Amino acid sequence: MSLHSPQVPSETLSSQDNVSISFYQPPAFLMIGIPGLEAIHGWISIPFSSMYTVALTGNCLILLAIMRTSSLHQPMYYFLSMLALTDMGLTMSTLPTTLAVLWFDQRLIGFNACLIQMFFLHSFSVVESSVLLAMSFDHFVAISNPLHYATILTNNIIIRIGMAIVARATLSLFPVPFLLKRLNFCPGKILLSHSFCFHADVMKRACADITVNILYGLYVVLSTVGVDSLLIVLSYTLILHTVMGLASPRERVRALNTCVSHILAVLVFYIPVIGVSMIHRFGRHLPHIVHSLVAYVYLVVPPVLNPIIYSVKFKHIRKAMLKVLRGKGQN
């Protein structure tokens, strides 16, 4: 047996070199904070840190309040705990890189780490949309069929709804990182438009045909957030029809009053979603700071406002949260 390595034809080596040169994936992307305001990132980090603290503290308090208070072990509050858990996940998806950029000017994020962050960021957004839809169904059942509410929304049904929500988000977003990994990127295009990885932002850094990525991204948006928003509108149309059939004006007001907090949560989530979608498709001429601020509103503001909305509106939630802060349990 010969110990010498076999001779590889020069044509094969050159073809392999061409393949390695023609296909490029950057080892890392370069993130930015607020475009044009880099000099005051230290000051900007103060309101961002405050919002992240409020979001995590508020949603954590809601979860603990519902867990420790047996009187809150009802379908409506189970869905609220799902919303709080989703908001915490959405907050944690962007917190590390955003504060790293604003506090320490640590702007690099590895290619694979970027794809992982993007997957979780968009997955939690889809989960939040689905939870808001489930909450609208909860309101519809409570108003239209109050006598059978507990028998329709049993604990088993709620667990199945929760599992379906997670499965839907995971299956919808799972192909996205792999569709990006197949793309050839430009060596000089590694600067992102945010302090986190957004699908629409990352795919535009490719020097290849991104038609498949655009179409699949559009499909995910329409099949999740788009369908959810239509079903929420349908739910409230049916709720309004049921409420208008009530004889007493006081009963109508009371029924609609139970929906106010959910309607606010829907508006807080869907208005920024629409804003982000419109800007990414039609606002390319707008300053970069507008793109950045709208994205931050979309990802940071809902987790901050949702605990405030529900704690102000629901006295039982507010009391339970105060008991958690005082270190007392409640049965």
N, C-alpha and C positions, 0 to 999 in steps of 0.2 A: 504494500500500500504506500503510495507516495505521500509525503508530508507537505509537499508544496501546495499552496492554494490554487485552485483552478483559475485559469485566465478568464476574466470577464470582458466581453467585447466592448470596445470603446463606444460603439453606437448605443449599447444598453446603458452605460454610465451617463452619457450625454442626455438620453431620453429621461432617465431618472432625475437628473439635475433640473431639466426643464419642468418636470412635474412638480418638484419641490419648490421651484421658483415661481411657477404660475399659480400655485395654491398657497395662500398666506392667511394665517389667523394670528392676530396680535396677541402677545403674551398678556397684555393688560390694556385697559382703557383708561383715559384720563377724564375725571369728572370735574365739574365746576359747581360752585355754589350759586350765588346770585350774580349773573353777568353784569359787569360794570361797577359792581359794589364790592369787589374783592378787598379793597382797603379797609372796609368796616365790617368784615366778616365776624370779627370778634364781638362787636356790638349786636350784629344780627343774630348771633348764636344765642343771645339771652332770651328773646321772645320764642325762638324755636325750642330751646331747652325747656322753657316754661310750658309751652304747648304739649311737648312730649310728656312732661311730668304730669300735667293735668289729664291727658289722655290715658296714660297707664294707671294712674292713681284712681281716677273716676271709674274706669271700666273694671278694675280689680275690686273696688268697693262694691260695685253692683253685683259682681260674681259672688263675692263673699256674703253679701247681704241675702241673696237668694238662696245660697247653699245653707246658711245658718238659720234661716227663718222658715219654719214649716208652713206658716200661713201663705207664703209666697210660692209654694210648690204647686203651681198651677200652670196650664199650657202657655198663657200669655207671658208669664215670667220666665218660663223655660226658653221661649223664643228670644226674650230680651237677654238672657244669659248667653245665648248663641251669638247675638249681635255684639255683646260686650267682648266675648272671646275673639270674635273676628276682628273687631276694632283693635284689640291688643296685638293680634298677629299682623295686621296692616301697619300699625305703628312700628313694631319691631322690625318689619321688613326694610324700612327706610332709615330708622334711627341711627344705626352704627355708621353708615357711610355719610349721612348728612352731617352729623356732629363731628365726624372725623375731618370732613372738609372745612367746616366752619371753625372748629376749635384749633385743629393742629395742621391744617392745610395738607392733610394726607389725601391726595387726589387720585392715586392709582388704585384700580380694582382689577384683579385677575380676570381673564376671559371667562373661565369656567365659573368663578365666583359671581361674575356679572350675570351669567345665564341662570344660576341658581336663585339669585336675588330677584331677577325678573320673573321667574316662574312663581315664586311665593307671593310677590307683590301683586301680580295679576290674578293669581288664584284666590287670594283673600278678597280682592275686589269682586270677583264673580261670586264668591261665597256670601259676601255682604248683600249683593243684589238678590241672591236667592233667599237669604234670611228675611229681607224686607218683603219679598213676595209671600213667604210663609206666614209672616206676621199679618199681612193683609188678608190672607185666607182665614187666619185665626179671628180677626175682627169680623169678617163676613159671617162665619159660623156663629160667633157669640151674639151677633145682632139678629141674624135671620132665623136661627134655630137655637135659642138659649136653653130650652128644656133638654135638648139632647147634646149640648156642648161637651159635657164631660165624657159622654159615651162615644162621641165622634173623635175627639182629640185625646185619646188615651196615651199613657206613657209609652206604650209600644209603638203607636203611630208616630209620636213625636221623635222617638229614637230613629225610626225608619226615615222620617223626613230629614233629620240631621245627617244620617249616613248617605242619603241620596244627594243632598246638597254638596257634601265633601267629594263624593264620587264624581258628580257632574263637573265640578271645578277641576279636579285632578285630571280627568280624561280629556277635558276640553283644552287644557293648557299643556299637557304632557308632550305633544308633538312640537310645540313652539321652540324649545331650546335646540332640538335636533334639526329642525328646519334652518335654524341660524348656523349651526355648526357645519352644515354642508356648503355654506357660502364662502366665496373668496373675498377677503377683505383687503382694503388698500393700506399699505404700510403707513401712509401719512395721515390717514383719517381715523384717529383714535380718540379725538376729543368729543365727549358726550355733552349733551345740552343741560344735564341735571346732575345732582349729587347722588343719583341712583340710576339703575338700569331700567329703561323703559323700552318696550318692544319696538315701538315706532321709531325711537331714537337709535337703537342699536342696529336695526336692519338697514338704516340709511347710511351706515358706515361701510357697507359692503360695496365692492366693485364688481358686482355681478347682477344678473337679472333677479329681482326680488318680487316678481309678480306672484309667485306661489305664496310667499310670506304675507304679502298684502292681502291676497284673497282669503287665506286662512285666518289672518287676523280679523278681517271684516266678518268672516263667518262666525268666529268666536263671539265677537261683540254682538252681532245680530241675534245669534242663537241663545245667548245668555242674557245680557243686560237689555237688549232690544225686546226679546220675548217677555222677560220679567216685567219691564215697564208697561207693556201692553196689558199683561194680565193683572197688574196692580190697578191700572185704570179701569179695567173690566170689573174687578172686585169692588171698587168704590162706586162704580155705576150701579151695581147690584145692591150695594149697601144703601146708597141714596134712594133707590127705588123702594127698598124695604122700609127705610126710615120715613119716607113720605107717606107710607101706608099706615103709620101709627096714628091713632086718634088724637092723642094728647100732644100739644105743642111742647110741653115740658119733657115728655118722653123722647120726642125728636131731638131736642137740644141735648138731653142727657146721653142719648145714643151717639150723636155726632161728636160730643165732647170726649168720648172715649177714644176717638180716632185722631184727635188733634196732634198728639205727640208722634204718632206713627207718620202722619202726613208731613210733619216737619222733618222727621228723619229721612223720609223719601226725598224731599226737596233738597235737603242738605247733601245727600249723596248724588242724586241724578243731575242736578244743575251743573256741578263741576264736571261730571262725566261728559255731559253734552258739550260743555265748554272746551274740554281737552280734545274731544273728537273733532269738533269744528275747527279748532286752531291748527291741529296737526294736518288737516286736509285742505283748509282754505286760508289759513293765516300765515303762510310762509313769509309774507312781506312784513309781518309784524316784528317789532324788536324782540331779541332773545329774552329779555327780562320778562316780557308778557307771557311767553311760553313757560318760563320757569315758575312764575308766580301762580299761574293757573294750575300747573301740575302740583305745586305744594298745597294749594287750596283743596284740590281733589283728594290728596292722600293724607293730609294732616288735619284738616278742619273737621270732617265727619267724626273721627274718633274723639276729638275734643268736645264737640257739641252734643253728641248723643247722650252721654251720661248726664249732662246738664239738663237737657230737654226732659229726660225721663225722671230725674230726681226732682225737678221743679213741678212737673205735672202730677206725679203719683206720690201721694202722701205716705203710702205704705213703704214704698221704696226709700223715700227720704228718711223716714224714721229708722228703717232697718240699717241704712248706711251709717246713720249717726250712732247707732248701737255698736256697729262694727268698729267705728273710730274710738268709741269709749271702751272697747274691749269687752263688751257684754254680748252674750248670746241671747237668742229669743226663740221661744218655742211656738 
